[in-house]
Amino acid sequence: MNKLDDAVVFSKKYNIVFARLVARPVIEKLANCLIQDIGRPLAHKGVIMGHIKVLAKLTEEEFLFLSLTRMDRVDSKTSSRWPAGADDSRDGIDLDINVLVFGHDDKTIETVVEDSLAVFRKNAIGYGLAN
């Protein structure tokens, strides 16, 4: 690890378009896997020295907010318009990915996020992901 003097911040928005409709529970599962994939290479002994946040938005009122500080626990909150157990399908999602960590440089974090998104896209192919 690098020095723990300064935190590095990464923040970027992504628009993901699905080739066909994808059920909301699948989107939840994919988002959960995404945040863990981002966290794994940035963690030190299972702990994120900082935090990782993913905001998965269907609309401004329908969103899933994920937070990761320990690899063994993803904290998840949903908006009131994201009903538990809803099985409706969507054709895309907006992702806001924010990473604040100590001990890694900005290039490493960007590479980890991009690689994790590549895994997200690969995992989603079976569900109809277009890009």
ZICORSUL-V387732 format. One record per residue. N is the residue number from 1. RES is the residue in one letter. SS is DSSP state (helix for helix, strand for strand, loop for the rest). OMEGA is omega in radians with two decimals (NA if undefined). Layout:
n=N res=RES ss=SS omega=OMEGA
n=N res=RES ss=SS omega=OMEGA
This chain:
n=1 res=M ss=loop omega=3.06
n=2 res=N ss=loop omega=3.08
n=3 res=K ss=loop omega=-3.13
n=4 res=L ss=loop omega=-3.09
n=5 res=D ss=loop omega=-3.02
n=6 res=D ss=loop omega=3.05
n=7 res=A ss=strand omega=3.04
n=8 res=V ss=strand omega=-3.11
n=9 res=V ss=strand omega=3.04
n=10 res=F ss=strand omega=3.11
n=11 res=S ss=strand omega=-3.12
n=12 res=K ss=strand omega=3.11
n=13 res=K ss=strand omega=3.13
n=14 res=Y ss=strand omega=3.01
n=15 res=N ss=strand omega=-3.13
n=16 res=I ss=strand omega=-3.14
n=17 res=V ss=strand omega=3.12
n=18 res=F ss=strand omega=3.13
n=19 res=A ss=strand omega=3.06
n=20 res=R ss=strand omega=-3.10
n=21 res=L ss=strand omega=3.13
n=22 res=V ss=strand omega=-3.10
n=23 res=A ss=strand omega=-3.12
n=24 res=R ss=helix omega=3.11
n=25 res=P ss=helix omega=3.09
n=26 res=V ss=helix omega=3.10
n=27 res=I ss=helix omega=3.10
n=28 res=E ss=helix omega=-3.14
n=29 res=K ss=helix omega=3.14
n=30 res=L ss=helix omega=3.13
n=31 res=A ss=helix omega=3.11
n=32 res=N ss=helix omega=3.10
n=33 res=C ss=helix omega=-3.13
n=34 res=L ss=helix omega=-3.08
n=35 res=I ss=helix omega=3.09
n=36 res=Q ss=helix omega=3.09
n=37 res=D ss=helix omega=3.08
n=38 res=I ss=helix omega=-3.06
n=39 res=G ss=helix omega=-3.02
n=40 res=R ss=helix omega=-3.11
n=41 res=P ss=helix omega=-3.13
n=42 res=L ss=helix omega=-3.08
n=43 res=A ss=loop omega=3.03
n=44 res=H ss=strand omega=-3.09
n=45 res=K ss=loop omega=3.07
n=46 res=G ss=loop omega=-3.11
n=47 res=V ss=strand omega=3.04
n=48 res=I ss=strand omega=3.10
n=49 res=M ss=strand omega=-3.05
n=50 res=G ss=strand omega=3.08
n=51 res=H ss=strand omega=3.06
n=52 res=I ss=strand omega=3.14
n=53 res=K ss=strand omega=3.03
n=54 res=V ss=strand omega=3.05
n=55 res=L ss=strand omega=3.14
n=56 res=A ss=strand omega=-3.04
n=57 res=K ss=strand omega=2.96
n=58 res=L ss=loop omega=3.01
n=59 res=T ss=loop omega=3.11
n=60 res=E ss=loop omega=-3.12
n=61 res=E ss=loop omega=-3.11
n=62 res=E ss=loop omega=-3.10
n=63 res=F ss=strand omega=3.08
n=64 res=L ss=strand omega=-3.13
n=65 res=F ss=strand omega=-3.13
n=66 res=L ss=strand omega=3.14
n=67 res=S ss=strand omega=-3.10
n=68 res=L ss=strand omega=3.00
n=69 res=T ss=strand omega=3.08
n=70 res=R ss=strand omega=-3.07
n=71 res=M ss=loop omega=-3.12
n=72 res=D ss=loop omega=-3.11
n=73 res=R ss=strand omega=3.01
n=74 res=V ss=strand omega=3.07
n=75 res=D ss=strand omega=-3.06
n=76 res=S ss=strand omega=3.08
n=77 res=K ss=strand omega=3.10
n=78 res=T ss=strand omega=3.04
n=79 res=S ss=loop omega=3.13
n=80 res=S ss=loop omega=3.11
n=81 res=R ss=loop omega=3.10
n=82 res=W ss=loop omega=-3.03
n=83 res=P ss=loop omega=3.12
n=84 res=A ss=loop omega=3.08
n=85 res=G ss=loop omega=3.13
n=86 res=A ss=loop omega=-3.05
n=87 res=D ss=loop omega=3.11
n=88 res=D ss=loop omega=-3.07
n=89 res=S ss=strand omega=-3.11
n=90 res=R ss=strand omega=-3.13
n=91 res=D ss=strand omega=3.11
n=92 res=G ss=strand omega=-3.13
n=93 res=I ss=strand omega=3.00
n=94 res=D ss=strand omega=3.12
n=95 res=L ss=strand omega=2.95
n=96 res=D ss=strand omega=-3.11
n=97 res=I ss=strand omega=-3.14
n=98 res=N ss=strand omega=3.14
n=99 res=V ss=strand omega=3.02
n=100 res=L ss=strand omega=-3.10
n=101 res=V ss=strand omega=3.02
n=102 res=F ss=strand omega=3.00
n=103 res=G ss=loop omega=3.10
n=104 res=H ss=loop omega=3.10
n=105 res=D ss=loop omega=-3.06
n=106 res=D ss=helix omega=3.13
n=107 res=K ss=helix omega=3.11
n=108 res=T ss=helix omega=-3.12
n=109 res=I ss=helix omega=3.12
n=110 res=E ss=helix omega=3.12
n=111 res=T ss=helix omega=3.12
n=112 res=V ss=helix omega=-3.14
n=113 res=V ss=helix omega=-3.13
n=114 res=E ss=helix omega=3.09
n=115 res=D ss=helix omega=3.13
n=116 res=S ss=helix omega=3.06
n=117 res=L ss=helix omega=3.07
n=118 res=A ss=helix omega=3.08
n=119 res=V ss=helix omega=3.08
n=120 res=F ss=helix omega=3.14
n=121 res=R ss=helix omega=3.13
n=122 res=K ss=helix omega=3.12
n=123 res=N ss=helix omega=-3.08
n=124 res=A ss=helix omega=-3.12
n=125 res=I ss=helix omega=3.12
n=126 res=G ss=helix omega=3.13
n=127 res=Y ss=helix omega=3.05
n=128 res=G ss=loop omega=-3.13
n=129 res=L ss=strand omega=-3.10
n=130 res=A ss=loop omega=-3.09
n=131 res=N ss=loop omega=NA
